[in-house]
């Protein structure tokens, strides 16, 4: 990926941080966005730079359209273009559908859906032939493994549908669009020893939670020249969880 410029949203920790580091290790320059964890974002950039890469961290709440637009514009102005967009930023609020506060539901949509649309829309102003857009979805779209996640699943289902539409819009421009659906992955949002692990883990065919590095490997493939003929794919990275 030498010479490529990438943006990974919500990449100060967990899966996003792993993706940013992997793309940088494969030769891409670029940026990460973060909402509130400046120290963690700076640490990700520091690790990339220490390994010989080039990156910067931009504060941008994924639920704030103007902040998202400004972040994409900044990276394009800094590097002169944008080749790879990874829409990773996302939140989850669990609860029975009749009990979730409407403000929480609106926040889920703002970050998980509107943020993805706005980042994609702005990125396309700077992306040319060979561009890559990769959405981070969820295996919950394929298999709702437990109760209380309906609002989150709704948002990720919207992203999967958006991706399918984009494939037709962007194929003639030589831009591919794909979705990576992580299964249970050890992260800040869903730790391997967290509250749902006891009843989720027995359904994982390989018997363990995934890692951010495992998701990053799948994203790196979808972002690479080797995936030039892959568009519209929904790649399950879930250890057989949905098999």
C-alpha positions as a Markdown table, in Angstrom:
| # | Residue | x | y | z |
|---|---|---|---|---|
| 1 | Unk | 0.0 | 0.0 | 0.0 |
| 2 | Unk | 3.0 | 2.3 | -0.5 |
| 3 | Unk | 1.8 | 5.7 | -1.6 |
| 4 | Unk | -1.8 | 5.1 | -0.4 |
| 5 | Unk | -3.5 | 7.5 | 2.1 |
| 6 | Unk | -6.0 | 6.0 | 4.6 |
| 7 | Unk | -8.5 | 7.3 | 7.1 |
| 8 | Unk | -9.7 | 5.1 | 9.9 |
| 9 | Unk | -12.5 | 6.6 | 12.0 |
| 10 | Unk | -12.8 | 6.0 | 15.7 |
| 11 | Unk | -9.3 | 4.5 | 15.9 |
| 12 | Unk | -8.0 | 5.5 | 19.3 |
| 13 | Unk | -8.5 | 2.0 | 20.7 |
| 14 | Unk | -9.5 | -1.6 | 20.1 |
| 15 | Unk | -10.4 | -2.7 | 16.6 |
| 16 | Unk | -9.9 | 0.8 | 15.1 |
| 17 | Unk | -6.4 | 1.1 | 16.5 |
| 18 | Unk | -5.4 | -2.3 | 15.2 |
| 19 | Unk | -6.7 | -1.4 | 11.8 |
| 20 | Unk | -4.8 | 1.8 | 11.7 |
| 21 | Unk | -1.5 | 0.1 | 12.7 |
| 22 | Unk | -1.9 | -2.7 | 10.2 |
| 23 | Unk | -2.6 | -0.3 | 7.3 |
| 24 | Unk | 0.4 | 1.7 | 8.3 |
| 25 | Unk | 2.6 | -1.4 | 8.6 |
| 26 | Unk | 1.5 | -2.3 | 5.0 |
| 27 | Unk | 2.7 | 1.1 | 3.8 |
| 28 | Unk | -0.2 | 3.4 | 3.9 |
| 29 | Unk | 0.0 | 7.0 | 5.3 |
| 30 | Unk | -3.0 | 8.7 | 6.8 |
| 31 | Unk | -5.0 | 9.7 | 9.8 |
| 32 | Unk | -7.2 | 8.4 | 12.6 |
| 33 | Unk | -10.2 | 10.2 | 14.2 |
| 34 | Unk | -11.1 | 10.0 | 17.8 |
| 35 | Unk | -13.9 | 11.5 | 20.0 |
| 36 | Unk | -12.5 | 12.0 | 23.5 |
| 37 | Unk | -9.5 | 9.7 | 24.0 |
| 38 | Unk | -6.7 | 12.1 | 22.9 |
| 39 | Unk | -4.0 | 10.3 | 24.9 |
| 40 | Unk | -4.9 | 6.9 | 23.4 |
| 41 | Unk | -5.1 | 8.4 | 19.9 |
| 42 | Unk | -1.7 | 10.0 | 20.3 |
| 43 | Unk | -0.3 | 6.7 | 21.5 |
| 44 | Unk | -1.6 | 5.0 | 18.3 |
| 45 | Unk | 0.0 | 7.7 | 16.1 |
| 46 | Unk | 3.2 | 7.4 | 18.2 |
| 47 | Unk | 3.3 | 3.6 | 17.6 |
| 48 | Unk | 2.9 | 4.1 | 13.9 |
| 49 | Unk | 5.6 | 6.8 | 13.7 |
| 50 | Unk | 8.0 | 4.7 | 15.8 |
| 51 | Unk | 7.6 | 1.9 | 13.3 |
| 52 | Unk | 8.5 | 4.2 | 10.4 |
| 53 | Unk | 5.0 | 5.2 | 9.3 |
| 54 | Unk | 3.3 | 8.5 | 8.9 |
| 55 | Unk | 0.0 | 9.4 | 10.6 |
| 56 | Unk | -1.9 | 12.1 | 12.5 |
| 57 | Unk | -4.8 | 12.1 | 14.9 |
| 58 | Unk | -7.8 | 14.3 | 14.4 |
| 59 | Unk | -10.4 | 15.0 | 17.0 |
| 60 | Unk | -13.8 | 14.5 | 15.5 |
| 61 | Unk | -17.0 | 13.2 | 17.0 |
| 62 | Unk | -18.4 | 10.7 | 14.5 |
| 63 | Unk | -21.9 | 11.8 | 15.4 |
| 64 | Unk | -21.2 | 15.4 | 14.4 |
| 65 | Unk | -21.5 | 15.8 | 10.7 |
| 66 | Unk | -19.5 | 19.1 | 10.5 |
| 67 | Unk | -16.7 | 17.6 | 12.5 |
| 68 | Unk | -16.6 | 14.5 | 10.3 |
| 69 | Unk | -16.5 | 16.7 | 7.1 |
| 70 | Unk | -13.7 | 18.8 | 8.5 |
| 71 | Unk | -11.6 | 15.8 | 9.4 |
| 72 | Unk | -11.9 | 14.3 | 6.0 |
| 73 | Unk | -11.1 | 17.6 | 4.4 |
| 74 | Unk | -8.1 | 18.0 | 6.6 |
| 75 | Unk | -6.6 | 14.7 | 5.7 |
| 76 | Unk | -7.2 | 15.3 | 2.0 |
| 77 | Unk | -5.5 | 18.7 | 2.3 |
| 78 | Unk | -2.6 | 17.3 | 4.3 |
| 79 | Unk | -1.8 | 14.4 | 2.0 |
| 80 | Unk | -3.3 | 15.6 | -1.3 |
| 81 | Unk | -5.8 | 12.8 | -1.7 |
| 82 | Unk | -7.6 | 10.0 | 0.1 |
| 83 | Unk | -7.5 | 6.4 | -1.2 |
| 84 | Unk | -8.9 | 4.3 | 1.7 |
| 85 | Unk | -11.7 | 5.0 | 4.1 |
| 86 | Unk | -12.5 | 2.6 | 7.0 |
| 87 | Unk | -15.7 | 3.6 | 8.7 |
| 88 | Unk | -14.9 | 2.0 | 12.0 |
| 89 | Unk | -16.4 | 4.5 | 14.6 |
| 90 | Unk | -19.4 | 3.0 | 16.4 |
| 91 | Unk | -21.2 | 2.8 | 19.7 |
| 92 | Unk | -23.6 | 0.4 | 21.3 |
| 93 | Unk | -26.4 | 1.1 | 23.8 |
| 94 | Unk | -28.0 | -2.1 | 25.1 |
| 95 | Unk | -31.5 | -2.4 | 26.5 |
| 96 | Unk | -35.0 | -3.7 | 25.8 |
| 97 | Unk | -36.5 | -1.8 | 22.8 |
| 98 | Unk | -39.3 | -0.3 | 24.9 |
| 99 | Unk | -36.8 | 1.0 | 27.5 |
| 100 | Unk | -34.0 | 2.6 | 25.4 |
| 101 | Unk | -34.1 | 6.3 | 25.8 |
| 102 | Unk | -34.9 | 8.0 | 22.5 |
| 103 | Unk | -31.9 | 10.3 | 22.9 |
| 104 | Unk | -29.7 | 7.2 | 23.1 |
| 105 | Unk | -31.3 | 5.8 | 20.0 |
| 106 | Unk | -30.7 | 9.1 | 18.2 |
| 107 | Unk | -27.0 | 9.0 | 19.3 |
| 108 | Unk | -26.6 | 5.4 | 17.9 |
| 109 | Unk | -28.0 | 6.5 | 14.5 |
| 110 | Unk | -25.9 | 9.7 | 14.6 |
| 111 | Unk | -22.6 | 7.8 | 15.1 |
| 112 | Unk | -23.3 | 4.4 | 13.4 |
| 113 | Unk | -25.3 | 5.6 | 10.4 |
| 114 | Unk | -25.2 | 9.3 | 9.8 |
| 115 | Unk | -21.4 | 9.4 | 10.6 |
| 116 | Unk | -20.8 | 6.6 | 8.0 |
| 117 | Unk | -22.8 | 8.4 | 5.4 |
| 118 | Unk | -21.1 | 11.8 | 5.9 |
| 119 | Unk | -17.6 | 10.4 | 6.0 |
| 120 | Unk | -18.3 | 8.4 | 2.8 |
| 121 | Unk | -19.9 | 11.4 | 1.1 |
| 122 | Unk | -16.9 | 13.7 | 1.9 |
| 123 | Unk | -14.3 | 11.1 | 1.2 |
| 124 | Unk | -15.7 | 10.6 | -2.3 |
| 125 | Unk | -14.8 | 14.2 | -3.1 |
| 126 | Unk | -11.2 | 13.2 | -2.9 |
| 127 | Unk | -11.1 | 9.5 | -3.9 |
| 128 | Unk | -10.3 | 8.3 | -7.4 |
| 129 | Unk | -9.8 | 5.1 | -9.4 |
| 130 | Unk | -8.7 | 2.3 | -7.1 |
| 131 | Unk | -10.3 | 3.8 | -4.0 |
| 132 | Unk | -11.5 | 1.5 | -1.2 |
| 133 | Unk | -14.3 | 2.0 | 1.3 |
| 134 | Unk | -14.6 | -0.5 | 4.1 |
| 135 | Unk | -17.4 | -0.5 | 6.6 |
| 136 | Unk | -17.1 | -2.2 | 10.0 |
| 137 | Unk | -20.4 | -3.9 | 10.6 |
| 138 | Unk | -21.3 | -6.6 | 13.0 |
| 139 | Unk | -22.1 | -10.3 | 12.9 |
| 140 | Unk | -25.3 | -9.4 | 14.8 |
| 141 | Unk | -26.7 | -8.4 | 11.3 |
| 142 | Unk | -26.5 | -12.1 | 10.4 |
| 143 | Unk | -27.2 | -13.7 | 13.8 |
| 144 | Unk | -28.8 | -11.8 | 16.7 |
| 145 | Unk | -27.0 | -13.8 | 19.4 |
| 146 | Unk | -28.7 | -12.2 | 22.5 |
| 147 | Unk | -31.4 | -9.8 | 23.5 |
| 148 | Unk | -31.2 | -6.1 | 24.2 |
| 149 | Unk | -29.1 | -5.3 | 21.0 |
| 150 | Unk | -31.9 | -4.5 | 18.6 |
| 151 | Unk | -31.2 | -0.8 | 18.3 |
| 152 | Unk | -27.5 | -1.5 | 17.6 |
| 153 | Unk | -28.3 | -4.2 | 15.1 |
| 154 | Unk | -30.7 | -1.9 | 13.3 |
| 155 | Unk | -27.9 | 0.6 | 12.8 |
| 156 | Unk | -25.4 | -2.0 | 11.5 |
| 157 | Unk | -28.0 | -3.4 | 9.2 |
| 158 | Unk | -28.5 | 0.1 | 7.7 |
| 159 | Unk | -24.7 | 0.2 | 7.1 |
| 160 | Unk | -24.8 | -3.1 | 5.3 |
| 161 | Unk | -27.6 | -1.9 | 3.1 |
| 162 | Unk | -25.8 | 1.4 | 2.4 |
| 163 | Unk | -22.8 | -0.6 | 1.2 |
| 164 | Unk | -24.8 | -2.6 | -1.3 |
| 165 | Unk | -26.2 | 0.6 | -2.8 |
| 166 | Unk | -22.7 | 2.2 | -3.0 |
| 167 | Unk | -21.3 | -0.8 | -4.9 |
| 168 | Unk | -23.5 | 0.1 | -7.8 |
| 169 | Unk | -22.9 | 3.9 | -7.5 |
| 170 | Unk | -19.1 | 3.6 | -7.3 |
| 171 | Unk | -18.2 | 0.5 | -9.4 |
| 172 | Unk | -18.0 | 2.6 | -12.6 |
| 173 | Unk | -15.5 | 4.9 | -10.8 |
| 174 | Unk | -13.2 | 2.0 | -9.9 |
| 175 | Unk | -14.0 | 2.3 | -6.2 |
| 176 | Unk | -14.8 | -0.9 | -4.2 |
| 177 | Unk | -17.0 | -1.0 | -1.2 |
| 178 | Unk | -17.1 | -3.9 | 1.3 |
| 179 | Unk | -18.2 | -4.7 | 4.8 |
| 180 | Unk | -16.2 | -6.6 | 7.4 |
| 181 | Unk | -18.6 | -8.1 | 10.1 |
| 182 | Unk | -16.6 | -8.8 | 13.3 |
| 183 | Unk | -18.0 | -11.5 | 15.5 |
| 184 | Unk | -17.3 | -11.5 | 19.3 |
| 185 | Unk | -14.0 | -9.6 | 19.5 |
| 186 | Unk | -12.1 | -8.7 | 22.6 |
| 187 | Unk | -12.5 | -4.9 | 22.7 |
| 188 | Unk | -13.4 | -2.1 | 25.0 |
| 189 | Unk | -17.1 | -2.4 | 23.8 |
| 190 | Unk | -17.2 | -6.2 | 24.2 |
| 191 | Unk | -14.3 | -7.6 | 26.4 |
| 192 | Unk | -13.6 | -11.3 | 26.4 |
| 193 | Unk | -14.4 | -11.3 | 30.1 |
| 194 | Unk | -17.4 | -9.0 | 29.8 |
| 195 | Unk | -21.1 | -9.4 | 30.7 |
| 196 | Unk | -22.1 | -11.3 | 27.6 |
| 197 | Unk | -19.1 | -13.5 | 27.2 |
| 198 | Unk | -20.3 | -16.4 | 29.2 |
| 199 | Unk | -23.3 | -17.1 | 27.0 |
| 200 | Unk | -21.8 | -15.9 | 23.7 |
| 201 | Unk | -18.5 | -17.8 | 23.8 |
| 202 | Unk | -20.0 | -21.3 | 23.7 |
| 203 | Unk | -21.4 | -20.4 | 20.2 |
| 204 | Unk | -18.0 | -19.4 | 18.8 |
| 205 | Unk | -16.9 | -22.4 | 16.8 |
| 206 | Unk | -13.2 | -21.8 | 17.4 |
| 207 | Unk | -13.8 | -21.5 | 21.1 |
| 208 | Unk | -12.4 | -18.0 | 21.8 |
| 209 | Unk | -13.0 | -14.3 | 21.2 |
| 210 | Unk | -11.4 | -12.7 | 18.2 |
| 211 | Unk | -8.7 | -10.0 | 18.3 |
| 212 | Unk | -8.5 | -6.5 | 16.8 |
| 213 | Unk | -5.5 | -7.8 | 14.8 |
| 214 | Unk | -7.6 | -10.5 | 13.2 |
| 215 | Unk | -10.2 | -7.9 | 12.1 |
| 216 | Unk | -7.4 | -5.7 | 10.8 |
| 217 | Unk | -6.0 | -8.5 | 8.7 |
| 218 | Unk | -9.3 | -8.8 | 6.9 |
| 219 | Unk | -9.6 | -5.1 | 6.4 |
| 220 | Unk | -6.0 | -4.9 | 5.1 |
| 221 | Unk | -6.9 | -7.5 | 2.4 |
| 222 | Unk | -10.1 | -5.6 | 1.4 |
| 223 | Unk | -8.0 | -2.4 | 1.2 |
| 224 | Unk | -5.2 | -4.0 | -0.9 |
| 225 | Unk | -4.7 | -4.1 | -4.7 |
| 226 | Unk | -5.3 | -7.9 | -4.4 |
| 227 | Unk | -9.0 | -7.2 | -3.6 |
| 228 | Unk | -9.6 | -5.1 | -6.7 |
| 229 | Unk | -12.3 | -7.5 | -7.9 |
| 230 | Unk | -14.0 | -7.7 | -4.5 |
| 231 | Unk | -16.9 | -5.3 | -4.1 |
| 232 | Unk | -20.2 | -5.8 | -2.2 |
| 233 | Unk | -18.7 | -8.5 | 0.0 |
| 234 | Unk | -19.8 | -9.0 | 3.5 |
| 235 | Unk | -16.9 | -10.7 | 5.1 |
| 236 | Unk | -17.7 | -12.5 | 8.4 |
| 237 | Unk | -14.7 | -12.5 | 10.7 |
| 238 | Unk | -16.3 | -14.3 | 13.6 |
| 239 | Unk | -14.6 | -17.6 | 14.3 |
| 240 | Unk | -17.6 | -19.5 | 13.0 |
| 241 | Unk | -20.0 | -17.7 | 15.3 |
| 242 | Unk | -22.7 | -17.4 | 12.6 |
| 243 | Unk | -22.1 | -20.7 | 10.9 |
